Structure formats: C-alpha cells, structure tokens
Amino acid sequence: MKSCLALLLFALSAVSVVAGERVAYVSAGGKLHVYSVADSTGKLTPLQQLESGGLIAISPDKSKLYTHGMNIFSHEILPDGQLELLGEMKSDRGGSYLDIDATGKFLAAPNYGEGSVRVWEINDEGVCAGAPVVDMILEKKAHSSVFSPNNRFLLVPATEPNKVFQLKFDQETGSTIPNDPPSAIGPTKEGDAKQPRNIRFHPNGRVAYTTLEREQPGVGVWKWDAASGDLKVIQNIVTLPENFSGSITTADLHLTPNAKFLYVSNRDLTDRKAKTGQSSIVGFKVDSETGKLSLIGHTDCEHIPRSFAIDEAGEFLYVAGQMAEKIGAYKIDQQTGELSRVQQFDLPGKPNWVKCLTLD
C-alpha cells in the first residue's frame, strides 16, 4: 500500500511539474525561436529554432501554434513546448496581426496597406488551409483583428481612419458582416491621443483598451457592450514622457491575468534607423470597479518594442526590441506593478513578435 501511495504521489508531482512548464515564442528575421522559461527568475533558454517566423497566435486549447509571414504555418505544440510543423499555406499578402477565435476553428488577420481583413478556416487536423472564408475591404491602415471574448464579434482597429471596425462574427461558418454601427470612432479632441492600433478586453466583460498610436501616443479605455458589440471611449491618456520633444508612437498593450495592471509600449521613432532611444514600457494600475487607468510610470526598454508579452502567471514581461535587436525579460512587482529587468540578450533579425505559454 505504501509503495502504491508513493508511486501515486510521484506521478502527481511529475504531472504538476509538466503542467507548470513555461515557454516563450519569438519571431525574428523570418525565424521562430522557442525558449524555455525559468519559473523562479523568468530567464529564457533556447530550445528550438524554425524557419517559420512571423505573427504568432496560439489556439485556445494550447495544442496548436500558427505563424503568418507571407505564408501561414500551422504547428503542433509538443509536451515540452517545442513545435512540429503540420502544414504551410501560401498567401498572396502579409498581415499585421493574427488571432484565433474561441472555438479554435478560425484564424483572422488584417492587411495594413490594403485595409482588409481575412478569416480562414482551420481543418480537423489543425491546419489552416484553403481560400479565406472572409476577405473584406474596410479602410487602409487596419492594424489588428481580435475576436471578442464572447466570440460574437471581430474588432478591427484602424489607425489613420481613427476607428475600430465592429463586425458581427458567426462562429459556425466564420462569416462576418458589419455591425450597427459598423465602427466606433476614436478620440477626436485637440491634444488627445488618437488612432487605435491594438485592442485588449478586461475580464469583467465591460471594458476594452486600445493603444492610441498617434497624433500623440497614448492608451484609450472604452466601454464595451458585449451584447451589441459597440465601443465608446471613456478615458484617454497620453503616454508621451515628460520633457520629450521627439516622435513617439504606441504599439502593443497587455493586461496582467488578474487585470490589476496594464502595460503599453512606447516606440521612440525620432530616428527610425537608430538602435537606441527613449523607448519604454508604460505601466498603469487598473481600477477594479471602473477599469479606468492611473499611471505607474515609464520603464526604459529595448528600442522599438513593437511587441511584448506577459506570461500566464502574470509574473514576467518580455519585450521584443525590434531595432535594438534584443530581447528583454522583466519581473513584475505584484504589489506596485513596477518592472525590473532580469535578462537581456541579442537576437538578430529585428524581433517583432513574442508570445508566452504555460503548458497544461
């Protein structure tokens, strides 16, 4: 009996170790890099490199990973977080964001220059293949396309039109039609941050956040009506550092899993070819009742943070410094939300996308 109990406890402990294993995926120079994550420090160690870089999306059940450069690659996620290529689909245009719906059956990406959004079906083998189910022209500079948490809508922020397009989404067929109204207008007052780029939803189901790329860099808080699929701005915060006279735009944003903190990336584009500058990650505390934001501060980071990610435990934040060609790992103070760097290393190829995963 004791030996059986010992074996059971050993098996359970082994399962818990596997269940807590963390990995990170980074795209740079057309390659996809896989890293293991140290639980205690958050530091990254290389595991694998593939010739399938680009935008990254992970299926809701954590079994598949998709990348979109010019072509779309479908991967199986193995038990240790490494990847096995399942298929490659040629595409006649690139994308600027990649997202998967809640069923794991559909993949969406916008094209920035054309102002379009496409939706593809994922087959039973987990491969994205075939002609798009949706190929819809909206307006130029459509920057991201994100499925709503209830999977009833596809939201497409577009920077220069200063809109978030609101599309009804049918999760059975993958089809989309314009909502009523078909778009929500971004902030318009003089001195406001404008031009929504990326969008994230608060877990309370009533609030959404967007980066506001220009005319001043910033972040917007929006009231989100999950039933009607409509957005309305309720707060606008400019993230330009004090006494800064150059050019900054915001790019990515993420909430911690407990929705206690929100972070936005500031890109210093004063000199677009520079490898250093005043790029930063801007931290905010989130009001648990209203979802509104209050500033924590700016943390200098790897130059041109087009993408960053927060691990599923909410303990570490990873920055892809596109022009610096560096990756930075930061520990999140669980009380204050302040960031402290724990690792930095070179990654040639202008890293532009990063995703974190905790294996089940």
C-alpha positions in Angstrom: 0.0 0.0 0.0 2.8 2.4 0.9 4.6 1.7 -2.3 1.5 2.4 -4.3 0.9 5.6 -2.5 4.5 6.7 -3.1 4.2 5.9 -6.8 0.9 7.9 -6.9 2.5 10.9 -5.2 5.5 10.7 -7.5 3.2 10.7 -10.6 1.2 13.6 -9.3 4.3 15.6 -8.7 5.7 14.8 -12.1 2.4 16.0 -13.7 2.5 19.2 -11.7 6.0 20.0 -13.0 4.9 19.4 -16.6 1.7 21.4 -16.1 3.7 24.4 -14.8 6.3 24.4 -17.6 6.6 27.8 -19.3 7.7 28.6 -22.8 8.1 31.7 -25.0 8.0 32.1 -28.7 9.7 34.9 -30.6 9.8 35.8 -34.3 12.9 37.5 -35.7 14.3 37.6 -39.2 11.8 35.1 -40.6 12.7 32.5 -38.0 10.7 31.3 -35.0 12.6 30.9 -31.7 11.4 28.7 -28.9 12.6 29.3 -25.3 12.1 27.6 -22.0 11.3 29.9 -19.1 12.8 29.5 -15.7 9.9 29.6 -13.1 11.9 31.4 -10.4 13.7 34.0 -12.5 11.8 34.3 -15.8 15.0 33.9 -17.7 14.9 32.4 -21.2 16.9 29.5 -22.5 16.9 28.5 -26.2 15.0 25.2 -27.1 14.4 25.3 -30.8 14.6 27.4 -34.0 12.3 27.0 -37.0 12.1 28.6 -40.5 8.5 29.7 -39.9 8.5 33.1 -38.3 6.0 35.9 -38.4 2.9 36.9 -36.5 2.1 34.4 -33.8 -1.2 33.0 -32.5 -1.9 30.1 -30.1 -5.1 28.0 -30.1 -7.4 28.3 -27.1 -6.6 24.6 -26.1 -2.9 25.3 -26.4 -2.4 22.5 -28.8 -1.5 24.5 -32.0 0.6 27.5 -32.9 0.2 29.5 -36.1 2.6 32.0 -37.7 1.9 34.4 -40.6 4.7 36.0 -42.6 3.8 35.9 -46.3 2.7 32.3 -45.8 0.8 30.8 -42.9 2.4 27.9 -41.0 0.5 25.5 -38.7 2.3 23.8 -35.9 1.6 21.1 -33.3 2.7 22.2 -29.8 4.6 19.3 -28.2 4.6 18.5 -24.5 7.8 20.4 -23.9 6.7 23.4 -25.8 8.7 22.7 -28.9 6.9 22.7 -32.3 6.2 20.2 -35.1 5.3 21.7 -38.5 1.9 20.4 -39.7 1.4 22.4 -42.8 2.2 25.6 -44.8 -0.3 27.6 -46.8 0.8 30.2 -49.4 -0.7 33.6 -49.1 -0.6 36.5 -51.6 -0.3 39.2 -48.9 1.1 39.6 -45.4 -0.7 40.6 -42.2 -0.3 42.9 -39.3 -1.9 40.8 -36.6 -3.0 37.2 -36.0 -5.8 35.9 -33.8 -7.8 32.7 -33.3 -11.5 32.5 -32.3 -12.7 30.8 -29.1 -13.6 27.6 -31.0 -10.1 27.2 -32.4 -11.7 26.8 -35.9 -11.0 30.2 -37.5 -7.9 32.4 -37.9 -8.1 36.2 -38.7 -5.6 38.7 -40.0 -5.8 42.2 -41.4 -3.7 43.7 -44.1 -2.5 47.1 -43.1 -1.7 48.6 -46.5 -4.8 47.3 -48.2 -7.1 47.9 -45.3 -8.7 44.4 -45.5 -9.4 41.6 -43.0 -9.3 37.9 -43.8 -10.7 34.9 -42.0 -9.5 31.3 -42.7 -10.9 28.0 -41.5 -8.7 25.6 -39.6 -9.4 22.0 -40.5 -9.8 19.0 -38.2 -6.1 18.3 -38.4 -5.4 21.7 -37.0 -4.0 23.1 -40.3 -5.0 26.4 -41.8 -5.6 25.7 -45.5 -7.8 26.8 -48.4 -9.3 30.1 -49.6 -10.3 32.6 -46.9 -13.9 32.4 -45.7 -13.9 36.2 -45.4 -11.9 38.7 -47.5 -13.4 42.1 -46.6 -12.1 45.6 -47.6 -12.5 48.1 -44.7 -10.2 51.1 -44.8 -6.5 51.4 -45.2 -4.3 51.0 -42.1 -6.4 48.3 -40.5 -3.9 47.2 -37.9 -5.3 44.3 -35.8 -8.3 42.0 -35.8 -9.3 40.5 -32.5 -12.2 38.2 -31.6 -14.4 39.4 -28.7 -14.4 37.2 -25.6 -17.9 36.0 -26.3 -16.9 35.1 -29.9 -19.7 37.1 -31.4 -17.7 39.9 -32.9 -14.5 40.6 -34.7 -13.0 44.0 -33.8 -10.6 45.7 -36.3 -8.8 48.8 -35.0 -7.6 51.1 -37.9 -5.1 53.8 -37.2 -5.4 56.6 -39.7 -9.2 56.4 -40.1 -9.2 56.6 -36.2 -11.8 53.8 -36.0 -12.4 50.4 -34.6 -14.4 48.5 -37.1 -17.1 46.3 -35.5 -18.0 43.1 -37.3 -20.5 40.5 -36.4 -18.9 37.1 -36.4 -20.7 33.7 -37.0 -18.6 31.1 -35.2 -20.3 28.2 -37.1 -19.4 29.5 -40.6 -16.6 32.0 -39.9 -18.5 34.7 -41.8 -18.6 38.4 -40.8 -21.0 41.3 -41.6 -20.8 44.9 -40.5 -22.4 45.6 -37.1 -24.8 48.5 -36.5 -23.0 50.9 -36.1 -20.2 49.4 -38.3 -17.4 51.3 -36.4 -16.6 53.2 -33.3 -14.8 56.5 -33.6 -11.6 57.1 -31.6 -10.8 60.2 -29.6 -11.1 63.5 -31.6 -10.4 66.4 -29.3 -7.3 68.5 -29.7 -4.5 67.2 -27.6 -6.0 63.7 -27.4 -4.1 60.5 -28.2 -5.7 59.1 -31.4 -5.7 56.3 -33.9 -6.5 52.9 -32.2 -4.0 50.1 -33.2 -4.4 47.1 -30.9 -7.2 46.1 -28.6 -7.5 44.0 -25.3 -10.6 43.2 -23.2 -10.9 43.4 -19.4 -12.1 40.1 -18.0 -15.2 41.8 -16.4 -16.7 41.9 -20.0 -17.5 45.6 -19.8 -14.2 47.4 -20.7 -11.7 47.3 -23.5 -8.4 49.0 -24.0 -6.6 50.2 -27.2 -3.2 51.6 -27.9 -3.7 55.1 -29.5 -0.8 55.2 -31.8 -0.8 59.0 -32.8 -1.2 62.0 -33.1 0.0 61.9 -29.5 0.9 58.4 -28.2 -1.4 57.0 -25.7 -3.9 54.5 -24.5 -7.7 54.5 -24.6 -10.2 53.0 -22.2 -13.5 52.0 -23.9 -16.9 51.0 -22.6 -17.6 47.6 -24.2 -21.2 46.4 -24.7 -20.8 42.7 -25.2 -24.4 42.2 -26.3 -24.5 44.9 -29.0 -20.8 44.8 -29.9 -20.4 48.5 -29.6 -17.4 50.5 -28.1 -17.3 54.0 -26.6 -14.3 55.9 -25.3 -14.4 56.7 -21.6 -10.8 57.6 -20.9 -7.8 58.9 -22.9 -4.3 59.0 -21.6 -1.2 60.5 -23.4 1.9 58.4 -22.8 4.5 60.9 -24.0 7.3 61.2 -21.5 7.8 64.5 -19.7 10.2 66.9 -21.5 10.4 64.8 -24.6 10.5 66.6 -27.9 10.9 63.8 -30.4 8.4 61.4 -32.0 6.8 58.5 -30.1 4.1 56.1 -31.1 2.5 53.4 -29.1 2.3 49.8 -30.4 1.3 46.9 -28.2 -0.6 46.6 -24.9 -1.4 43.8 -22.4 -3.2 43.3 -19.1 -1.9 41.0 -16.4 -4.1 37.9 -16.0 -5.6 39.3 -12.7 -6.3 42.6 -14.5 -4.5 44.5 -11.8 -2.0 46.2 -14.2 -1.9 47.2 -17.8 1.2 47.9 -19.9 1.7 49.8 -23.2 4.8 50.0 -25.4 6.1 53.4 -26.4 8.3 53.5 -29.5 10.8 56.4 -29.9 10.7 56.9 -33.7 12.7 60.2 -33.7 15.4 58.4 -35.7 13.8 55.4 -37.4 17.2 53.8 -38.0 18.6 54.2 -34.5 19.3 51.1 -32.4 18.9 53.1 -29.1 16.4 55.8 -28.0 13.8 56.6 -25.4 11.5 53.6 -26.0 9.7 52.4 -22.9 7.0 50.2 -21.4 4.4 52.4 -19.7 2.6 50.8 -16.7 -0.8 51.6 -15.3 -2.9 50.4 -12.3 -6.4 49.3 -13.3 -9.4 50.3 -11.2 -11.1 47.1 -10.3 -14.6 48.7 -10.5 -14.4 51.0 -13.5 -11.5 49.6 -15.4 -10.0 53.1 -15.7 -6.2 53.6 -15.5 -3.8 55.5 -13.3 -0.1 55.9 -14.3 2.6 53.9 -12.6 5.5 55.1 -14.7 7.8 54.6 -17.7 10.4 51.8 -17.8 13.2 52.2 -20.3 13.3 49.1 -22.5 14.8 47.6 -25.7 14.5 50.0 -28.5 11.3 49.9 -30.6 9.1 47.5 -28.6 6.7 46.6 -31.4 5.6 43.6 -29.4 5.8 42.4 -25.8 4.0 39.7 -23.8 3.1 38.8 -20.2 3.4 35.3 -19.0 0.2 33.5 -17.9 1.2 33.7 -14.3 1.5 37.5 -14.5 5.0 37.4 -13.1 7.2 38.3 -16.1 7.0 40.6 -19.1 9.0 40.0 -22.3 10.0 42.8 -24.8 11.0 42.3 -28.4 13.2 45.3 -29.2 12.8 45.5 -33.0 15.6 48.0 -33.8 17.8 47.2 -30.8 17.7 43.5 -32.0 17.5 42.5 -28.3 15.0 40.6 -26.1 14.4 41.8 -22.5 12.8 39.9 -19.6 11.3 41.9 -16.7 9.9 40.9 -13.4 6.5 42.4 -12.4 6.2 43.6 -8.8 3.0 42.1 -7.7 2.2 45.0 -5.4 3.2 48.1 -7.3 3.3 46.9 -10.9 6.8 48.3 -11.4 9.2 46.4 -13.8 12.8 45.3 -13.2 14.9 43.8 -15.9 16.2 40.3 -15.1 17.7 39.4 -18.5 18.7 40.9 -21.8 20.3 39.3 -24.9 20.9 39.9 -28.6 18.5 38.4 -31.2 19.5 39.5 -34.7 16.7 39.8 -37.3 14.7 42.6 -35.8 12.4 40.6 -33.4 8.8 41.8 -33.9 6.6 39.3 -32.2 6.5 37.4 -28.8 4.0 35.1 -27.2 4.1 33.2 -23.8 2.5 29.9 -23.0 2.2 27.8 -19.8 1.7 24.1 -20.7 -1.3 22.3 -19.3 
